[in-house]
């Protein structure tokens, strides 16, 4: 029995060795998917959708080998492994054409350097050398070279920066040139990105170089959209993968579960969901708040004396609404939003969170909307803070109110442009920037709370204007709360 076990094990080892040898031969013949499985079988075998990506990259290899120029576009949901497979393709191409060069550009120099190190580690490993028989000559970060290269083998940089290197002879790769939605939806940033891509980046592309554009389809006229509109890609060379299939199932459970995607879909602004996860670009027309129409600051408040430190809170309704509480400091006629609590967590989380923020930031005045349990929530908060707290019930039409107050928000609110991606402040900005005018059933907690800020500050006399109804009474009347009365 023991002898048979040894023979069986030996047989399995022989078969495994034979499969590896066959795979090596296929790689040397130019099979990229075989190289993916050879390099990281566990990862690629569990993500079959990446075979489709490998096939479109295979076309790039075949075209370059046949001296034909091809341009392809790849758009995938977050965490799919798109940068990983592109890095592996860089190593694959350099293995087959070790005297050629690759240029790769990303949204930031930090990300570029990270990806540069990733590719350098692949080609510097014995596993790669065992296939292609070429060693590294230089091991820089911004640029490095194989021993067979006359100049740089791999170079590039972040969007808008200087590109170090002689020229891209084999591959020109753009890998997520936008840092996120804030950049993508800014007309000025988008235009600068396109101009940089077509000038600084474009000037490095040599004759016969193939091009690969990887990125989220944020907007209809982003870089991929512009290239698609002018016919730079053949239809079969564009691949877009949606996070949720038509049957509302995850495209790959190994990446994220269906439950996770459905949860994300319910939490973020609908246009963000469709762009970032479904690869359906945001239609810029109809957005009430354009990035370039808003005022921004880098997190450093003015050195002038502050007029007031105040905030408002739109309490979350049932379902998937968010509690939205922008905290502002008033300087002259501008309201600098220095913090923004924006969460769909239950009251046992939001109450201590808000109490802590109000106390930590020494907020003087706070107005709550009393709809949907807001009055009870405000009373609980008032007992734990030094802040003067009031609440108000709202009956006016929300969409009309937001539209009416949008000009004031653009002219008087100043938003931070240094917030961490994925933070509560960032999610509030995402919702604000994707809010569409005259569209029903969309998430509006962020713009609604800013409308509330306008009317609260009007009532306080901070804007030298009083909002009155036909009866002569304030439409945003203050209701005082016991000991926590406003004292201006």
VEXDREN-2710 file (C-alpha; in Angstrom, 1 decimal):
% VEXDREN-2710
k/r/px/py/pz
1/UNK/0.0/0.0/0.0
2/UNK/2.8/2.4/0.9
3/UNK/4.7/1.6/-2.3
4/UNK/1.5/2.2/-4.3
5/UNK/1.1/5.6/-2.6
6/UNK/4.6/6.6/-3.5
7/UNK/4.0/5.5/-7.1
8/UNK/0.8/7.5/-7.2
9/UNK/2.5/10.6/-5.8
10/UNK/5.3/10.2/-8.3
11/UNK/2.8/9.9/-11.1
12/UNK/1.0/13.1/-10.0
13/UNK/4.4/15.0/-9.8
14/UNK/5.3/13.8/-13.3
15/UNK/1.9/15.0/-14.7
16/UNK/2.3/18.4/-12.9
17/UNK/5.8/18.8/-14.3
18/UNK/4.6/17.9/-17.8
19/UNK/1.8/20.5/-17.5
20/UNK/4.3/23.2/-16.4
21/UNK/6.6/22.3/-19.3
22/UNK/3.7/22.5/-21.8
23/UNK/2.7/25.8/-20.3
24/UNK/6.3/27.2/-20.6
25/UNK/6.3/26.2/-24.3
26/UNK/3.0/27.9/-24.9
27/UNK/4.3/31.0/-23.2
28/UNK/7.4/31.1/-25.4
29/UNK/5.1/30.8/-28.4
30/UNK/3.3/33.9/-27.2
31/UNK/0.3/32.7/-25.2
32/UNK/-0.4/35.4/-22.6
33/UNK/-3.2/33.6/-20.7
34/UNK/-0.8/30.7/-20.2
35/UNK/1.7/33.1/-18.8
36/UNK/-1.0/34.4/-16.3
37/UNK/-1.7/30.9/-15.1
38/UNK/2.0/30.1/-14.9
39/UNK/2.8/33.2/-12.9
40/UNK/-0.1/33.1/-10.5
41/UNK/-2.4/30.1/-11.1
42/UNK/-4.5/30.5/-7.9
43/UNK/-5.4/34.1/-8.7
44/UNK/-6.2/33.9/-12.4
45/UNK/-7.9/30.5/-12.3
46/UNK/-10.4/31.9/-9.7
47/UNK/-11.2/35.0/-11.8
48/UNK/-12.3/33.6/-15.2
49/UNK/-13.4/37.1/-16.4
50/UNK/-9.7/38.0/-16.6
51/UNK/-9.3/35.5/-19.5
52/UNK/-11.4/38.0/-21.6
53/UNK/-8.9/40.7/-20.6
54/UNK/-6.0/38.4/-21.4
55/UNK/-7.6/37.8/-24.9
56/UNK/-7.8/41.5/-25.7
57/UNK/-4.2/42.0/-24.5
58/UNK/-3.3/38.9/-26.6
59/UNK/-4.5/40.9/-29.7
60/UNK/-2.0/43.6/-28.7
61/UNK/0.9/41.1/-28.6
62/UNK/-0.2/39.5/-31.9
63/UNK/-0.6/42.9/-33.6
64/UNK/2.8/44.2/-32.4
65/UNK/4.5/41.0/-33.5
66/UNK/2.9/41.4/-37.0
67/UNK/4.0/45.1/-37.0
68/UNK/0.4/46.4/-36.8
69/UNK/-0.6/49.2/-34.5
70/UNK/-3.6/48.5/-32.3
71/UNK/-5.4/50.5/-29.5
72/UNK/-7.6/48.9/-26.9
73/UNK/-9.7/50.1/-24.0
74/UNK/-10.3/48.2/-20.7
75/UNK/-12.8/49.2/-18.0
76/UNK/-13.4/47.1/-14.9
77/UNK/-15.0/47.5/-11.4
78/UNK/-12.7/48.3/-8.5
79/UNK/-10.4/45.6/-7.1
80/UNK/-10.8/43.4/-10.2
81/UNK/-7.0/43.0/-10.7
82/UNK/-6.8/45.2/-13.8
83/UNK/-3.5/46.8/-12.9
84/UNK/-2.1/43.4/-11.9
85/UNK/-2.9/41.8/-15.3
86/UNK/-1.6/44.9/-17.1
87/UNK/1.7/44.8/-15.1
88/UNK/2.0/41.1/-16.0
89/UNK/1.4/42.0/-19.6
90/UNK/4.3/44.5/-19.5
91/UNK/6.6/41.8/-18.2
92/UNK/5.3/39.3/-20.9
93/UNK/5.9/41.8/-23.7
94/UNK/9.4/42.8/-22.4
95/UNK/10.2/39.1/-22.2
96/UNK/9.4/38.6/-25.9
97/UNK/10.8/41.9/-27.0
98/UNK/13.6/42.7/-24.5
99/UNK/15.1/45.5/-26.6
100/UNK/11.9/47.5/-26.7
101/UNK/10.3/50.0/-24.2
102/UNK/7.1/50.4/-22.3
103/UNK/5.6/53.8/-21.2
104/UNK/3.0/53.6/-18.5
105/UNK/1.2/56.6/-16.9
106/UNK/-1.2/56.8/-14.0
107/UNK/-3.1/59.4/-12.0
108/UNK/-0.3/60.1/-9.6
109/UNK/3.5/59.7/-9.5
110/UNK/3.1/57.6/-6.3
111/UNK/0.9/55.1/-8.0
112/UNK/3.2/55.1/-11.0
113/UNK/6.2/54.2/-8.9
114/UNK/4.3/51.5/-7.1
115/UNK/3.3/49.9/-10.4
116/UNK/6.8/50.4/-11.7
117/UNK/8.2/48.5/-8.8
118/UNK/5.7/45.7/-9.3
119/UNK/6.8/45.1/-12.9
120/UNK/10.4/45.4/-12.0
121/UNK/10.0/42.7/-9.4
122/UNK/8.4/40.4/-11.9
123/UNK/11.1/40.7/-14.5
124/UNK/13.8/40.6/-11.8
125/UNK/12.7/37.3/-10.4
126/UNK/14.3/33.9/-11.3
127/UNK/10.9/32.7/-12.5
128/UNK/10.8/35.3/-15.3
129/UNK/14.5/34.8/-16.1
130/UNK/14.0/31.1/-16.4
131/UNK/11.5/31.8/-19.2
132/UNK/13.1/34.6/-21.1
133/UNK/16.8/34.5/-20.1
134/UNK/17.3/38.3/-19.6
135/UNK/18.5/40.2/-16.5
136/UNK/17.9/43.7/-15.3
137/UNK/20.7/46.2/-16.0
138/UNK/19.4/49.1/-13.9
139/UNK/16.9/49.0/-10.9
140/UNK/15.5/52.6/-10.6
141/UNK/11.9/53.4/-9.8
142/UNK/11.0/56.1/-12.2
143/UNK/12.8/54.3/-15.0
144/UNK/14.7/51.0/-15.3
145/UNK/16.2/48.9/-18.1
146/UNK/16.9/45.3/-19.1
147/UNK/20.5/44.4/-20.1
148/UNK/19.4/44.2/-23.7
149/UNK/17.9/47.7/-23.9
150/UNK/19.6/50.6/-25.5
151/UNK/17.6/53.1/-23.4
152/UNK/14.8/52.7/-20.9
153/UNK/12.8/49.5/-20.8
154/UNK/10.1/50.9/-18.6
155/UNK/9.3/54.6/-17.8
156/UNK/6.4/57.0/-17.3
157/UNK/4.9/59.1/-14.5
158/UNK/1.8/60.7/-13.0
159/UNK/-0.8/62.8/-14.9
160/UNK/0.5/66.3/-15.5
161/UNK/4.1/65.5/-14.6
162/UNK/7.3/65.3/-16.5
163/UNK/7.8/61.9/-18.3
164/UNK/11.3/60.6/-17.9
165/UNK/12.4/58.3/-20.7
166/UNK/13.4/58.3/-24.3
167/UNK/10.3/57.0/-26.0
168/UNK/7.7/54.3/-26.1
169/UNK/8.6/51.9/-28.9
170/UNK/6.3/49.0/-27.9
171/UNK/3.5/49.9/-25.5
172/UNK/1.9/53.2/-24.4
173/UNK/-0.3/52.5/-21.4
174/UNK/-2.7/54.9/-19.5
175/UNK/-3.8/53.3/-16.3
176/UNK/-6.5/55.3/-14.5
177/UNK/-5.5/58.9/-15.3
178/UNK/-8.2/60.3/-13.0
179/UNK/-7.8/60.1/-9.2
180/UNK/-11.5/59.8/-8.7
181/UNK/-14.9/61.4/-9.4
182/UNK/-13.9/64.9/-8.3
183/UNK/-11.1/65.0/-10.9
184/UNK/-13.2/63.3/-13.6
185/UNK/-16.2/65.6/-13.2
186/UNK/-14.1/68.8/-13.2
187/UNK/-14.2/70.3/-16.7
188/UNK/-10.9/72.0/-16.1
189/UNK/-9.1/68.9/-14.7
190/UNK/-10.6/66.7/-17.5
191/UNK/-9.4/69.1/-20.2
192/UNK/-5.9/69.4/-18.7
193/UNK/-5.7/65.6/-18.4
194/UNK/-6.7/65.2/-22.1
195/UNK/-4.3/67.9/-23.2
196/UNK/-1.4/66.4/-21.2
197/UNK/-2.2/63.0/-22.5
198/UNK/-2.2/64.2/-26.1
199/UNK/0.9/66.4/-25.8
200/UNK/3.4/65.3/-23.1
201/UNK/2.4/61.7/-23.2
202/UNK/1.6/61.6/-26.9
203/UNK/5.0/63.1/-27.9
204/UNK/6.8/60.0/-26.4
205/UNK/4.9/57.5/-28.5
206/UNK/7.1/56.2/-31.4
207/UNK/6.0/54.7/-34.7
208/UNK/4.6/51.2/-34.4
209/UNK/3.8/51.5/-30.7
210/UNK/0.5/49.9/-29.5
211/UNK/-1.7/51.7/-27.0
212/UNK/-3.7/50.4/-24.0
213/UNK/-6.1/52.6/-22.1
214/UNK/-7.3/51.3/-18.7
215/UNK/-9.8/53.3/-16.6
216/UNK/-13.2/53.8/-15.0
217/UNK/-15.7/55.2/-17.4
218/UNK/-16.5/58.3/-15.3
219/UNK/-18.0/60.5/-17.9
220/UNK/-19.0/60.5/-21.6
221/UNK/-16.1/62.8/-22.6
222/UNK/-13.2/61.3/-20.5
223/UNK/-10.1/60.1/-22.3
224/UNK/-11.6/56.7/-23.3
225/UNK/-14.8/58.5/-24.3
226/UNK/-13.0/61.0/-26.5
227/UNK/-10.9/58.3/-28.2
228/UNK/-14.0/56.1/-28.7
229/UNK/-15.9/59.0/-30.3
230/UNK/-13.2/59.7/-32.9
231/UNK/-12.8/56.0/-33.8
232/UNK/-9.5/55.3/-32.2
233/UNK/-10.7/51.8/-31.1
234/UNK/-12.3/49.1/-33.1
235/UNK/-15.5/47.9/-31.5
236/UNK/-14.1/44.5/-30.7
237/UNK/-11.1/46.2/-28.9
238/UNK/-13.2/47.8/-26.2
239/UNK/-14.1/45.7/-23.1
240/UNK/-16.3/46.9/-20.3
241/UNK/-17.2/44.7/-17.4
242/UNK/-20.1/45.5/-15.0
243/UNK/-20.0/44.7/-11.3
244/UNK/-23.6/43.4/-11.4
245/UNK/-24.9/41.3/-14.3
246/UNK/-28.3/41.8/-15.9
247/UNK/-29.5/39.1/-13.4
248/UNK/-28.3/41.3/-10.5
249/UNK/-25.5/38.9/-9.7
250/UNK/-21.9/39.6/-9.0
251/UNK/-19.7/39.3/-12.1
252/UNK/-17.2/37.4/-10.0
253/UNK/-17.8/36.2/-6.5
254/UNK/-14.0/36.0/-5.9
255/UNK/-13.8/39.8/-6.4
256/UNK/-16.9/40.8/-4.4
257/UNK/-20.1/39.1/-3.4
258/UNK/-23.5/39.9/-4.9
259/UNK/-24.5/41.0/-1.4
260/UNK/-21.6/43.4/-1.2
261/UNK/-22.4/45.0/-4.5
262/UNK/-26.1/45.4/-3.7
263/UNK/-25.1/47.1/-0.4
264/UNK/-22.7/49.5/-2.2
265/UNK/-25.4/50.2/-4.8
266/UNK/-27.8/51.3/-2.1
267/UNK/-25.3/53.5/-0.3
268/UNK/-23.7/55.6/-3.0
269/UNK/-25.1/58.1/-5.4
270/UNK/-26.7/56.3/-8.4
271/UNK/-24.5/58.0/-11.1
272/UNK/-21.4/57.0/-9.1
273/UNK/-22.6/53.4/-9.0
274/UNK/-23.2/53.3/-12.7
275/UNK/-19.9/54.9/-13.6
276/UNK/-17.5/53.3/-11.2
277/UNK/-19.1/49.9/-10.9
278/UNK/-21.2/49.4/-14.1
279/UNK/-18.9/51.3/-16.5
280/UNK/-21.8/53.5/-17.7
281/UNK/-20.5/57.0/-17.9
282/UNK/-22.1/59.9/-16.0
283/UNK/-24.0/62.2/-18.4
284/UNK/-22.6/65.6/-17.5
285/UNK/-25.8/67.4/-18.6
286/UNK/-28.3/68.0/-15.9
287/UNK/-25.9/68.1/-13.0
288/UNK/-26.9/70.9/-10.7
289/UNK/-23.4/71.3/-9.0
290/UNK/-20.5/71.2/-11.3
291/UNK/-17.0/70.9/-9.7
292/UNK/-15.7/74.0/-11.3
293/UNK/-18.7/76.1/-10.2
294/UNK/-18.0/75.4/-6.6
295/UNK/-15.4/77.1/-4.3
296/UNK/-12.6/74.9/-2.9
297/UNK/-9.8/75.2/-0.3
298/UNK/-6.9/73.0/0.7
299/UNK/-8.0/72.4/4.3
300/UNK/-6.2/75.5/5.7
301/UNK/-8.7/78.0/7.1
302/UNK/-8.2/81.8/6.7
303/UNK/-6.1/83.5/9.4
304/UNK/-8.8/86.1/9.8
305/UNK/-11.1/86.1/12.8
306/UNK/-13.9/83.7/12.5
307/UNK/-17.4/85.1/12.6
308/UNK/-19.2/81.9/13.7
309/UNK/-18.8/78.2/14.0
310/UNK/-22.0/76.4/13.2
311/UNK/-23.6/73.4/11.6
312/UNK/-26.8/71.8/10.5
313/UNK/-28.0/68.2/10.6
314/UNK/-30.4/66.5/8.2
315/UNK/-31.3/63.3/10.1
316/UNK/-31.6/60.1/8.1
317/UNK/-35.0/58.8/7.2
318/UNK/-35.8/55.1/7.0
319/UNK/-34.2/53.0/4.3
320/UNK/-30.9/54.0/2.9
321/UNK/-30.8/57.8/3.5
322/UNK/-27.8/59.4/5.1
323/UNK/-27.5/61.6/8.1
324/UNK/-25.8/64.7/6.7
325/UNK/-24.2/67.2/9.0
326/UNK/-21.9/69.8/7.4
327/UNK/-19.9/71.8/10.0
328/UNK/-18.8/75.3/8.9
329/UNK/-16.8/78.3/10.0
330/UNK/-18.0/81.6/8.7
331/UNK/-15.5/84.2/7.4
332/UNK/-17.1/87.2/5.9
333/UNK/-19.8/86.0/3.5
334/UNK/-18.1/82.6/3.0
335/UNK/-18.9/79.3/4.9
336/UNK/-15.9/77.0/5.0
337/UNK/-17.1/73.4/5.4
338/UNK/-14.3/72.0/7.5
339/UNK/-16.0/68.7/8.5
340/UNK/-18.9/66.7/7.2
341/UNK/-20.6/63.9/9.0
342/UNK/-22.2/61.8/6.3
343/UNK/-23.3/58.2/7.3
344/UNK/-26.1/55.7/7.1
345/UNK/-25.2/54.1/10.4
346/UNK/-27.9/53.7/13.1
347/UNK/-28.6/56.2/15.8
348/UNK/-26.5/54.4/18.4
349/UNK/-23.5/55.1/16.2
350/UNK/-24.5/58.6/14.8
351/UNK/-25.5/60.1/18.2
352/UNK/-22.1/59.7/19.9
353/UNK/-20.3/60.5/16.7
354/UNK/-22.1/63.8/16.3
355/UNK/-21.7/64.6/20.1
356/UNK/-18.0/64.0/19.8
357/UNK/-17.6/66.2/16.7
358/UNK/-19.6/69.1/18.2
359/UNK/-17.6/69.1/21.4
360/UNK/-14.3/68.6/19.7
361/UNK/-14.8/71.4/17.3
362/UNK/-16.5/73.8/19.8
363/UNK/-19.5/74.3/17.5
364/UNK/-21.6/77.3/18.7
365/UNK/-24.8/76.8/16.8
366/UNK/-26.5/73.7/15.5
367/UNK/-29.8/73.4/13.7
368/UNK/-31.6/70.0/13.2
369/UNK/-34.4/69.2/10.9
370/UNK/-37.1/67.7/13.1
371/UNK/-38.7/65.6/10.5
372/UNK/-38.3/61.8/10.8
373/UNK/-37.5/61.7/14.5
374/UNK/-35.1/64.7/14.3
375/UNK/-36.6/66.4/17.3
376/UNK/-36.0/63.5/19.6
377/UNK/-32.5/63.1/18.1
378/UNK/-31.8/66.8/18.7
379/UNK/-33.0/66.7/22.3
380/UNK/-30.6/63.8/23.0
381/UNK/-27.7/65.6/21.5
382/UNK/-28.5/68.9/23.3
383/UNK/-28.0/67.2/26.7
384/UNK/-24.4/66.2/25.9
385/UNK/-23.0/69.3/24.3
386/UNK/-22.3/73.0/25.0
387/UNK/-23.6/73.9/21.6
388/UNK/-26.8/75.9/21.3
389/UNK/-29.2/73.5/19.6
390/UNK/-32.5/74.2/17.8
391/UNK/-34.7/72.2/15.4
392/UNK/-37.2/72.9/12.7
393/UNK/-39.9/70.9/10.9
394/UNK/-39.7/71.3/7.1
395/UNK/-42.7/71.1/4.8
396/UNK/-41.4/72.8/1.6
397/UNK/-40.7/70.8/-1.5
398/UNK/-37.2/69.4/-1.3
399/UNK/-36.3/69.5/-5.0
400/UNK/-37.5/73.1/-5.4
401/UNK/-35.6/74.2/-2.3
402/UNK/-32.4/72.6/-3.4
403/UNK/-32.7/74.2/-6.9
404/UNK/-33.5/77.6/-5.4
405/UNK/-30.6/77.5/-3.0
406/UNK/-28.1/76.1/-5.4
407/UNK/-26.7/79.5/-6.5
408/UNK/-26.2/80.5/-2.8
409/UNK/-24.3/77.2/-2.2
410/UNK/-22.1/77.8/-5.2
411/UNK/-21.3/81.4/-4.2
412/UNK/-21.0/81.1/-0.4
413/UNK/-19.9/77.5/0.5
414/UNK/-16.2/76.5/0.3
415/UNK/-15.4/72.8/0.2
416/UNK/-12.2/71.0/1.1
417/UNK/-10.2/69.5/-1.8
418/UNK/-7.9/67.5/0.4
419/UNK/-10.3/64.9/1.8
420/UNK/-9.4/61.3/1.9
421/UNK/-11.1/59.2/-0.8
422/UNK/-13.8/57.1/0.7
423/UNK/-14.2/59.3/3.8
424/UNK/-17.6/60.6/4.9
425/UNK/-16.7/64.0/3.5
426/UNK/-15.7/62.5/0.2
427/UNK/-19.0/60.5/0.0
428/UNK/-21.0/63.7/0.7
429/UNK/-19.1/65.4/-2.2
430/UNK/-19.8/62.5/-4.5
431/UNK/-23.5/62.8/-3.9
432/UNK/-23.4/66.6/-4.3
433/UNK/-21.5/66.5/-7.6
434/UNK/-23.8/63.8/-9.1
435/UNK/-27.1/65.4/-8.0
436/UNK/-29.2/65.9/-11.1
437/UNK/-31.8/68.7/-11.5
438/UNK/-35.4/67.7/-12.2
439/UNK/-34.8/64.0/-11.5
440/UNK/-37.0/62.2/-9.0
441/UNK/-36.0/59.3/-6.7
442/UNK/-32.3/60.2/-6.3
443/UNK/-30.2/60.5/-3.2
444/UNK/-30.2/64.1/-2.0
445/UNK/-29.1/64.2/1.6
446/UNK/-25.9/66.2/0.9
447/UNK/-27.5/69.0/-1.2
448/UNK/-30.5/69.1/1.1
449/UNK/-28.4/69.7/4.2
450/UNK/-26.6/72.6/2.4
451/UNK/-30.0/74.1/1.5
452/UNK/-30.8/73.8/5.2
453/UNK/-27.5/75.6/6.0
454/UNK/-28.5/78.5/3.7
455/UNK/-31.9/78.9/5.4
456/UNK/-30.6/78.6/8.9
457/UNK/-28.0/81.2/8.3
458/UNK/-30.6/83.4/6.6
459/UNK/-32.7/83.2/9.8
460/UNK/-29.8/84.1/11.9
461/UNK/-29.3/87.2/9.9
462/UNK/-25.9/86.1/8.7
463/UNK/-26.8/86.6/5.1
464/UNK/-28.6/89.9/5.6
465/UNK/-31.7/88.4/4.3
466/UNK/-34.9/87.1/5.9
467/UNK/-36.9/84.4/4.3
468/UNK/-40.6/85.2/4.7
469/UNK/-43.9/83.5/3.8
470/UNK/-47.1/85.3/2.7
471/UNK/-48.1/85.5/6.4
472/UNK/-45.0/87.4/7.2
473/UNK/-43.6/84.7/9.4
474/UNK/-40.2/82.9/8.7
475/UNK/-40.5/79.8/6.7
476/UNK/-37.5/78.5/8.7
477/UNK/-38.7/79.4/12.2
478/UNK/-36.4/78.6/15.1
479/UNK/-37.9/76.4/17.8
480/UNK/-35.9/76.8/20.9
481/UNK/-34.9/73.8/23.1
482/UNK/-35.1/74.5/26.8
483/UNK/-31.8/75.5/28.2
484/UNK/-30.1/75.3/24.8
485/UNK/-31.4/78.5/23.4
486/UNK/-29.6/80.4/20.7
487/UNK/-27.9/83.5/22.0
488/UNK/-26.6/85.7/19.2
END
